[in-house]
Amino acid sequence: MRAVIQRVDRAAVRIEGKVSGEIGRGLMILLGIEAADEPQDVAWLVRKTASLRIFSDEQGKMNKDLLDIEGGVLVVSQFTLHAKTKKGARPSFIRAARPEQAIPLYEEFIREMERVIQRPVASGKFGADMAVELVNNGPVTLLIDTQNKE
């Protein structure tokens, strides 16, 4: 499971011109699920993401996490995070999980994040053509991969 996590002032996702999900200050998460991912990857990634101390405290230091600031979360599925680009000019997405595996893990990620942060999580729709807008604060952008826990 790969997540691109962006600290945002606001973010929104639209499907066919209609807002599917939006948040104010918080985290925009692009989530890619690969065939090797399992439910324990969901739990680990949610805990890791919610506890990242990437929000500024009163002294301007990154010392607060999502719970401290009562921030929002917007999750958007993005299988292209697992693109292989080593050969040729056309990316291969062979590592990305098929929908029958990816959808339940995507939905579980959202449910688990809601449980951890104790509020609703905004989201896009798996497999939809989406337009994502965000104002990245910092900018702060992190990449986390459950198959390569660094």
C-alpha positions as CSV (number, residue, x, y, z in Angstrom):
1,M,0.0,0.0,0.0
2,R,1.4,3.4,-1.0
3,A,0.2,6.7,0.3
4,V,1.1,10.2,-0.8
5,I,0.2,12.3,2.2
6,Q,-0.1,16.0,1.8
7,R,-0.6,18.6,4.5
8,V,-3.4,20.9,3.2
9,D,-5.2,24.0,4.1
10,R,-8.1,22.6,2.0
11,A,-8.8,19.9,-0.5
12,A,-11.7,18.6,-2.6
13,V,-12.5,15.9,-5.1
14,R,-15.1,16.2,-7.8
15,I,-16.8,13.5,-9.8
16,E,-18.6,14.6,-12.9
17,G,-18.4,18.2,-11.6
18,K,-20.0,17.4,-8.3
19,V,-18.1,17.5,-5.0
20,S,-17.7,14.0,-3.7
21,G,-15.6,15.0,-0.7
22,E,-13.9,18.1,0.8
23,I,-12.0,19.1,3.9
24,G,-10.4,22.2,5.4
25,R,-7.1,21.9,7.2
26,G,-5.8,18.3,7.4
27,L,-4.5,15.6,5.2
28,M,-5.1,14.7,1.6
29,I,-4.2,11.1,1.0
30,L,-3.7,9.5,-2.4
31,L,-3.9,5.8,-1.7
32,G,-2.6,3.0,-4.0
33,I,-3.2,-0.6,-3.2
34,E,-1.1,-3.4,-4.6
35,A,-1.7,-7.1,-4.9
36,A,0.7,-7.9,-2.0
37,D,-1.4,-5.7,0.5
38,E,-3.3,-7.2,3.3
39,P,-5.7,-6.0,6.1
40,Q,-2.8,-5.5,8.5
41,D,-1.3,-3.0,6.1
42,V,-4.4,-0.9,6.5
43,A,-4.2,-0.8,10.2
44,W,-0.4,0.0,10.2
45,L,-0.8,2.8,7.6
46,V,-3.8,4.4,9.3
47,R,-2.0,4.5,12.7
48,K,1.2,5.8,11.1
49,T,-0.6,8.5,9.1
50,A,-2.8,9.7,12.0
51,S,0.2,10.0,14.3
52,L,2.5,11.9,11.9
53,R,3.7,15.0,13.7
54,I,3.6,17.3,10.6
55,F,1.5,20.2,11.8
56,S,3.0,23.3,13.3
57,D,2.8,24.0,17.0
58,E,2.7,27.5,18.6
59,Q,6.5,27.9,17.9
60,G,6.1,26.9,14.3
61,K,7.7,23.5,14.7
62,M,6.2,20.4,13.2
63,N,5.1,18.9,16.5
64,K,1.4,18.2,16.2
65,D,-0.5,15.3,14.6
66,L,-3.9,15.1,13.0
67,L,-5.7,14.4,16.3
68,D,-4.0,17.4,17.9
69,I,-5.4,19.8,15.3
70,E,-8.7,17.9,14.8
71,G,-7.9,18.0,11.1
72,G,-9.9,16.5,8.2
73,V,-8.9,13.7,6.0
74,L,-9.7,13.3,2.3
75,V,-8.8,9.9,0.8
76,V,-8.6,9.3,-3.0
77,S,-7.8,5.9,-4.6
78,Q,-4.9,6.1,-7.0
79,F,-3.7,2.8,-8.6
80,T,-1.1,4.8,-10.6
81,L,1.1,5.0,-7.5
82,H,2.2,1.5,-8.3
83,A,3.3,2.3,-11.9
84,K,6.4,0.5,-13.1
85,T,8.3,2.8,-15.5
86,K,11.6,1.0,-15.9
87,K,11.0,-0.1,-19.5
88,G,9.6,1.9,-22.3
89,A,7.4,5.0,-22.2
90,R,4.1,3.4,-21.2
91,P,3.8,2.7,-17.4
92,S,2.8,-0.8,-16.4
93,F,0.3,-1.2,-13.5
94,I,0.7,-4.9,-13.0
95,R,1.5,-4.5,-9.3
96,A,-1.8,-2.6,-8.6
97,A,-4.4,-4.7,-7.0
98,R,-7.5,-5.8,-9.0
99,P,-10.7,-4.0,-7.9
100,E,-12.1,-7.2,-6.1
101,Q,-9.1,-7.0,-3.7
102,A,-8.5,-3.2,-3.7
103,I,-12.0,-1.9,-3.1
104,P,-12.5,-3.8,0.3
105,L,-9.0,-2.6,1.5
106,Y,-9.8,1.0,0.3
107,E,-13.1,1.0,2.2
108,E,-11.5,-0.6,5.3
109,F,-8.8,2.2,5.2
110,I,-11.5,4.8,5.3
111,R,-13.5,3.1,8.1
112,E,-10.3,2.5,10.2
113,M,-9.3,6.2,9.8
114,E,-12.7,7.3,10.9
115,R,-12.4,5.0,13.9
116,V,-9.0,6.4,14.8
117,I,-9.8,10.1,14.3
118,Q,-13.3,9.8,15.6
119,R,-15.0,11.8,12.7
120,P,-16.1,11.2,9.1
121,V,-13.5,10.9,6.4
122,A,-14.1,12.5,3.0
123,S,-13.4,10.4,-0.1
124,G,-13.5,10.0,-3.8
125,K,-15.0,7.0,-5.5
126,F,-12.9,4.0,-6.3
127,G,-12.3,3.7,-10.1
128,A,-14.0,7.0,-10.9
129,D,-12.5,9.7,-13.1
130,M,-11.9,12.4,-10.5
131,A,-10.7,16.0,-10.3
132,V,-8.7,16.7,-7.2
133,E,-8.0,20.2,-5.9
134,L,-5.9,21.1,-3.0
135,V,-3.8,23.8,-1.3
136,N,-0.7,22.1,0.0
137,N,0.5,23.8,3.1
138,G,4.3,24.1,3.5
139,P,4.4,22.3,1.1
140,V,4.6,19.1,3.1
141,T,4.3,15.9,1.1
142,L,5.3,12.4,2.3
143,L,5.3,9.0,0.6
144,I,4.7,6.0,2.8
145,D,4.9,2.4,1.5
146,T,3.8,-0.5,3.7
147,Q,6.0,-2.9,1.7
148,N,9.0,-0.7,2.5
149,K,8.6,0.6,6.0
150,E,11.3,3.3,6.4
